[in-house]
Each structure stands twice: as structure tokens, then as C-alpha cells.
Amino acid sequence: METITITTEFIRLQDLMKLGNLVGSGGEAKVRIQEGEVKVGGETCLQRGKKLRPGDVVTFRGKEYRVDHAD
């Protein structure tokens, strides 16, 4: 499992995907999310604006990414 570190209280799903270099652009993130390719906490998530907080786990293309907060 890889970790993506944020410096804020939360991050939106599409922004996390861009920050973690999981996609090349926000447009790509939108398409991948709307087509059901992304899971949050083990469940398919179709909300690109879903708020993610430290401890949340995102699954995309068979890999898991955990949101962590910078100290």
C-alpha cells in the first residue's frame, strides 16, 4: 500500500488522484471516477468531490493508496 500525504484537513478525490500522480489530469480523474474505476474504503465511489481524510484508503487500477497527514 502506498501513502499519499496531504497538508490539509481533507482532500477531494479527484485532487488526490492528481496529487498522487494516479492520473495525468483532472479531466482524466473525472472520467475514471465516473466510470466506476475508483473505490474508497472498498466501495465504488462515483463522487469526484468526495472528501478524503487521513486514514481513508483509495483503490485504483489494483493498487491501494492510504491518505496520510503531514506532521
BAZAKOL-870089 format. One line per 3 residues: number of its first residue (from 1); for each residue x, y, z of C-alpha. Coordinates in Angstrom, 2 decimals, decimal comma, padded with zeros to 5 digits, m for minus. Example, Ala and Ser with C-alpha at 12.3 -4.5 7.8 and 13.67 -1.06 7.14 Angstrom:
2
1) 012,30:m004,50:007,80 | 013,67:m001,06:007,14
END
This chain:
71
1) 000,00:000,00:000,00 | 001,33:003,40:m000,96 | 000,82:006,56:001,06
4) m000,25:009,95:m000,27 | 000,47:012,74:002,19 | m001,73:015,82:002,48
7) m001,18:019,02:004,46 | m004,85:019,97:004,87 | m007,76:018,56:006,88
10) m009,16:016,80:003,81 | m008,68:016,48:000,06 | m011,21:015,82:m002,68
13) m010,91:012,51:m004,51 | m010,10:013,99:m007,91 | m007,43:016,22:m006,34
16) m005,89:013,26:m004,53 | m005,64:011,38:m007,80 | m003,79:014,31:m009,37
19) m001,56:014,85:m006,32 | m000,58:011,18:m006,23 | 000,10:011,12:m009,99
22) m002,53:008,41:m010,45 | m003,86:010,30:m013,48 | m002,43:012,85:m015,88
25) m005,12:015,49:m015,46 | m008,28:016,47:m013,63 | m010,27:015,55:m016,72
28) m008,87:012,03:m016,64 | m009,66:011,75:m012,92 | m013,26:012,79:m013,62
31) m013,67:010,11:m016,28 | m012,05:007,34:m014,21 | m014,26:008,17:m011,20
34) m017,48:008,46:m013,20 | m016,80:005,15:m014,93 | m016,56:003,37:m011,57
37) m012,85:002,60:m011,67 | m012,13:004,04:m008,20 | m013,01:002,64:m004,79
40) m012,93:004,42:m001,44 | m012,99:002,21:001,63 | m013,63:m000,83:m000,56
43) m016,76:000,61:m002,21 | m017,03:002,08:m005,69 | m017,15:005,87:m005,50
46) m018,70:007,97:m008,26 | m018,26:011,30:m006,44 | m015,20:013,12:m007,70
49) m015,64:015,70:m004,93 | m015,71:013,07:m002,18 | m013,82:014,40:000,83
52) m010,99:012,13:001,92 | m009,33:012,40:005,29 | m006,22:010,77:006,77
55) m006,79:007,05:007,14 | m009,02:006,71:004,07 | m007,95:004,13:001,50
58) m008,42:004,59:m002,25 | m008,14:001,68:m004,67 | m007,35:002,37:m008,33
61) m006,01:000,01:m011,01 | m005,43:m002,74:m008,47 | m003,32:m000,64:m006,09
64) m004,24:000,80:m002,71 | m003,35:004,30:m001,58 | m003,73:005,48:002,00
67) m004,27:009,14:002,80 | m001,88:010,39:005,47 | m001,38:013,80:007,09
70) 001,98:015,54:007,15 | 003,20:016,17:010,70
END
